[in-house]
């Protein structure tokens, strides 16, 4: 019993670390649970904290103040690191319009909160907490509490108001989006339309069985085709290699092609035969497939590459490597020559280890080194 009191009840630095860590661990675990295909993710940590407070768990006020500010700093910093690389480039692609709409929505919500303070008995500090929770804006809550502290006004009540409205701010937005999709978006647009017109890659294996392309260079075949594709690997006489634009396609060769799912049928006509093996599963042993080749994930960190197209780098011709996929904010992109790189992009590079070591300083750092 004394051990339980020491770990969970009696205020100390150790007790604060244990309680906060427990709330984070439980929140992350429950946040992975999906209901109707929707999960709350890291947001569930907030709900676990509300439940812990309801059950009477508390920590030292100074430790709570430190954890609150330190956690907010980490949250804002991590958010900036995640969205920073593509922020300014997005402004040229409708970003300014979307930012203005977001600012307008925030101002309308703020105006609504101020009006409600005059027609309801809720005080302005409490209403600001309700405003932060309804908009799920944790940095705004920190700003409100800092301002109230400077004015010598108790800053604890806004956090309570935020806790009251935060759950509805999360769940309400999800329900609103689901409702609007049901009303305003056709079902075929939901399932078939690519998000922001970004091509989603699909990996397919083909046998070269079209006499029309026997002995032709890959660059010539790509030029006469109306589809975008990347040949990441080529098997010739049982040996796998990284093809270049000058590589010849011969009868009986097998190629591993990265394209969009919509272009697979067109590529079947182009190459001749399609193998039934599914190369899109997560349990593919690529090391066994490549044998003498390796696959490594590099991160674009070189500032001069921001906004450059893949084709302009000429990595395949100069170094004999192939870029099969590009991951941006967790979304896989088709590595076409006209794809513009952004800082923070994760690139899957396939080739000989010596060649990959040469291009690593050009692209940036490998994921392990950067971490």
C-alpha positions in Angstrom: 0.0 0.0 0.0 2.9 2.4 0.8 4.4 1.6 -2.5 1.1 2.5 -4.3 0.9 5.8 -2.4 4.5 6.6 -3.2 4.0 5.9 -6.9 0.6 7.4 -7.5 -0.6 9.5 -4.6 2.2 11.3 -2.7 3.4 14.3 -4.7 7.0 14.0 -5.8 9.1 14.2 -9.0 8.9 10.4 -9.3 5.2 10.3 -8.8 4.7 13.0 -11.4 6.8 11.2 -14.0 4.9 7.9 -13.4 1.5 9.5 -13.6 2.3 11.5 -16.8 4.0 8.5 -18.4 1.1 6.2 -17.6 -1.4 8.6 -19.1 0.7 8.9 -22.3 1.1 5.2 -22.6 -2.6 4.4 -22.1 -3.6 7.2 -24.4 -1.3 6.0 -27.2 -2.5 2.4 -26.8 -6.2 3.2 -26.8 -5.7 5.7 -29.6 -4.8 2.9 -32.0 -8.3 1.4 -31.5 -10.5 2.0 -34.6 -14.2 2.3 -34.4 -15.9 2.4 -37.9 -12.5 2.9 -39.4 -11.7 6.0 -37.3 -9.1 6.2 -34.5 -8.3 9.2 -32.4 -4.5 8.6 -32.3 -2.5 10.7 -30.0 -5.6 12.8 -29.1 -6.7 9.9 -26.8 -3.9 11.0 -24.4 -5.9 14.1 -23.6 -9.0 12.0 -22.8 -6.9 9.7 -20.5 -5.7 12.8 -18.7 -9.3 13.9 -18.2 -10.2 10.5 -16.8 -7.2 10.5 -14.5 -8.2 13.9 -13.1 -11.7 12.7 -12.6 -10.5 9.6 -10.7 -8.5 11.9 -8.3 -5.0 11.5 -9.6 -2.9 14.7 -9.3 0.7 15.8 -9.3 2.6 18.7 -7.7 1.5 22.1 -9.1 5.1 23.1 -10.0 5.7 19.8 -11.8 2.4 20.2 -13.6 3.3 23.7 -14.7 6.7 22.6 -16.0 5.2 19.5 -17.8 2.5 21.7 -19.3 4.9 24.2 -20.8 7.6 21.8 -21.8 5.0 19.5 -23.5 3.6 22.5 -25.3 7.1 23.5 -26.6 7.7 20.0 -27.8 4.3 19.8 -29.5 4.7 23.1 -31.4 8.3 22.4 -32.3 7.5 18.9 -33.7 4.5 20.3 -35.6 6.7 22.9 -37.2 9.4 20.4 -38.1 6.8 18.1 -39.8 5.0 20.8 -41.9 7.8 23.3 -42.3 9.5 21.7 -45.4 6.4 21.9 -47.5 4.8 25.0 -46.1 6.2 27.8 -48.3 6.0 25.7 -51.5 2.3 24.9 -50.7 1.6 28.6 -50.7 2.0 28.6 -54.5 -0.5 25.8 -54.9 -3.6 27.1 -53.3 -2.0 27.4 -49.9 -2.7 31.1 -49.4 -6.4 30.6 -50.2 -6.7 27.7 -47.7 -4.8 29.7 -45.0 -7.2 32.6 -45.5 -10.2 30.3 -45.1 -8.7 28.8 -42.0 -8.0 32.3 -40.6 -11.6 33.3 -41.4 -13.0 30.3 -39.6 -10.8 31.0 -36.5 -12.0 34.7 -36.5 -15.7 33.7 -36.8 -15.3 31.2 -34.0 -13.5 33.8 -31.8 -16.3 36.4 -32.6 -18.9 33.8 -31.6 -17.1 33.1 -28.3 -16.9 36.9 -27.5 -20.6 37.3 -28.3 -21.6 34.4 -26.1 -19.8 36.0 -23.1 -22.3 38.9 -23.3 -25.4 36.8 -23.6 -24.5 33.9 -21.3 -23.3 33.9 -17.7 -19.9 32.3 -18.7 -16.9 34.5 -18.0 -14.4 35.6 -20.6 -11.6 33.3 -19.2 -13.9 30.3 -19.2 -15.2 31.2 -22.7 -11.6 31.3 -24.0 -11.1 27.8 -22.6 -14.3 26.7 -24.4 -13.0 28.3 -27.6 -9.6 26.6 -27.4 -11.3 23.2 -26.8 -13.9 23.6 -29.5 -11.1 24.4 -32.0 -8.8 21.7 -30.5 -6.1 24.5 -30.3 -3.7 23.6 -27.6 -1.2 26.4 -28.3 -4.0 28.9 -28.0 -4.8 27.5 -24.6 -1.2 28.1 -23.6 -1.4 31.6 -24.9 -4.6 32.3 -23.0 -3.2 30.9 -19.7 0.0 33.0 -20.1 -2.0 36.1 -20.7 -4.2 35.5 -17.7 -1.1 34.9 -15.5 0.4 38.2 -16.6 -2.9 39.9 -15.6 -2.9 38.2 -12.2 -6.1 36.3 -13.1 -6.5 32.6 -12.2 -5.5 30.6 -15.3 -6.8 27.2 -14.3 -10.4 27.6 -15.4 -9.6 27.9 -19.1 -8.1 24.4 -19.0 -11.3 23.1 -17.5 -13.3 24.7 -20.2 -11.0 23.3 -22.8 -11.3 19.8 -21.3 -15.1 20.1 -21.5 -15.3 21.0 -25.2 -12.2 19.2 -26.6 -13.8 15.8 -27.0 -16.7 17.3 -29.0 -14.1 19.4 -30.9 -12.4 16.2 -32.1 -15.4 13.8 -32.5 -17.7 16.6 -33.8 -15.3 17.5 -36.7 -15.0 13.8 -37.6 -18.8 13.4 -37.7 -19.2 16.6 -39.6 -16.7 15.5 -42.3 -18.4 12.1 -42.6 -21.8 13.8 -42.9 -20.6 16.3 -45.5 -19.0 13.5 -47.6 -22.3 11.6 -47.5 -24.3 14.7 -48.6 -22.0 16.5 -51.0 -19.5 13.9 -52.5 -20.5 11.1 -54.8 -19.5 7.6 -53.7 -17.3 7.0 -56.8 -15.5 10.3 -56.2 -14.7 9.1 -52.6 -13.3 5.7 -53.7 -11.7 6.5 -57.0 -10.5 10.1 -57.0 -6.9 10.6 -56.0 -6.2 12.9 -53.0 -5.0 16.2 -54.3 -4.4 14.5 -57.7 -1.3 12.7 -56.2 -0.7 9.4 -58.0 -0.6 6.5 -55.6 2.0 3.9 -56.6 1.4 0.2 -57.4 4.2 -2.3 -57.9 3.6 -4.8 -60.7 5.7 -7.5 -62.4 5.6 -7.9 -66.2 7.2 -10.3 -68.7 8.5 -8.7 -71.8 6.3 -10.5 -74.4 5.5 -7.7 -76.8 7.6 -8.1 -80.0 7.2 -4.4 -80.7 9.5 -3.4 -77.9 12.1 -6.2 -78.3 15.6 -4.5 -78.4 14.2 -1.1 -77.6 15.6 1.2 -75.0 13.5 1.9 -72.0 13.6 5.7 -72.8 12.2 5.0 -76.3 9.4 2.8 -74.8 8.6 5.4 -72.2 8.5 8.1 -74.9 5.9 6.4 -77.0 3.8 5.4 -74.0 1.1 7.7 -72.6 1.6 6.4 -69.1 4.0 7.3 -66.3 6.0 4.4 -64.9 9.3 3.6 -63.3 11.1 0.3 -63.9 12.8 -0.3 -60.6 14.4 -3.8 -61.3 15.0 -5.9 -64.4 15.7 -9.7 -64.5 17.8 -10.8 -67.5 19.0 -14.4 -67.6 18.2 -14.8 -64.0 20.2 -11.8 -62.8 18.6 -8.7 -61.3 19.9 -5.3 -62.1 18.9 -1.6 -61.9 18.0 -0.5 -65.5 18.9 2.8 -66.9 17.2 4.8 -69.7 19.6 3.2 -72.2 18.9 -0.4 -71.0 17.5 -2.6 -73.8 14.4 -4.7 -73.2 14.6 -8.3 -74.6 12.3 -11.2 -75.0 11.9 -13.1 -71.7 13.1 -10.3 -69.5 11.1 -9.6 -66.4 10.6 -6.1 -65.1 9.3 -4.7 -61.8 7.3 -1.6 -62.6 6.1 1.2 -60.3 3.0 3.0 -61.6 -0.4 4.1 -60.7 -3.1 1.4 -60.3 -5.0 3.0 -63.2 -2.1 2.5 -65.6 -1.6 -1.2 -64.9 -3.9 -2.3 -67.8 -2.1 0.0 -70.2 1.2 -1.3 -69.2 0.0 -4.9 -69.7 -0.7 -4.0 -73.3 2.8 -2.3 -73.6 4.9 -5.1 -72.0 2.9 -8.2 -73.0 2.3 -10.4 -69.9 1.6 -9.7 -66.2 2.7 -12.0 -63.3 0.2 -12.8 -60.6 2.6 -12.1 -57.7 1.5 -9.3 -55.4 4.5 -7.0 -54.8 2.5 -4.5 -52.8 2.4 -6.5 -49.5 4.5 -5.4 -46.5 6.2 -8.7 -46.0 8.3 -8.8 -49.2 11.9 -9.8 -48.5 13.5 -7.3 -50.8 17.0 -8.3 -49.8 16.4 -11.8 -51.0 14.9 -10.5 -54.2 17.8 -8.1 -55.0 20.7 -10.4 -53.9 23.6 -8.1 -54.9 21.5 -5.0 -54.6 20.3 -3.2 -51.5 17.4 -0.9 -50.8 17.8 2.0 -48.5 15.6 4.9 -47.4 17.2 8.3 -47.6 15.8 11.6 -46.4 16.1 14.8 -48.5 17.9 17.3 -46.2 20.0 19.2 -48.7 18.5 22.7 -49.1 19.5 23.0 -52.7 17.3 20.0 -53.6 14.1 21.6 -52.3 11.8 22.1 -55.4 14.1 20.2 -57.8 12.6 17.5 -60.0 13.8 14.0 -59.9 14.6 14.0 -63.6 17.0 16.9 -63.2 19.2 15.0 -60.8 19.9 12.2 -63.3 20.7 9.8 -60.5 20.0 6.7 -62.5 22.3 7.6 -65.4 25.1 9.0 -63.3 25.2 6.5 -60.5 23.2 3.4 -61.7 20.7 3.6 -58.9 16.9 3.8 -59.0 14.4 5.7 -57.0 11.3 3.6 -56.7 9.1 5.4 -54.3 8.9 8.8 -52.5 7.1 9.2 -49.1 5.9 12.6 -48.2 4.2 12.9 -44.7 3.5 9.2 -44.8 1.9 9.3 -48.3 3.6 7.2 -51.0 4.2 9.1 -54.3 5.1 7.8 -57.7 8.7 8.7 -58.4 8.2 10.3 -61.9 10.9 12.5 -63.4 8.7 15.6 -63.0 8.1 15.0 -59.3 9.5 17.9 -57.3 11.3 17.0 -54.1 10.7 18.8 -50.8 12.8 18.8 -47.7 11.9 15.9 -45.5 10.9 13.6 -48.3 11.8 10.0 -47.7 13.2 8.3 -50.8 13.5 4.6 -51.4 16.8 4.1 -53.3 17.7 0.7 -54.9 21.2 -0.1 -56.2 24.6 -1.3 -55.3 25.8 -0.3 -51.9 28.8 1.7 -53.2 26.5 3.7 -55.5 24.1 4.5 -52.8 26.9 5.6 -50.5 27.9 8.1 -53.2 24.5 9.7 -53.6 23.8 9.8 -49.8 25.6 13.2 -49.4 23.8 14.5 -52.4 20.3 13.8 -51.2 21.0 14.3 -47.5 21.2 11.7 -44.7 20.0 8.2 -44.3 17.1 7.9 -41.8 19.3 6.2 -39.2 21.9 9.0 -39.3 19.3 11.8 -39.2 17.6 10.2 -36.3 
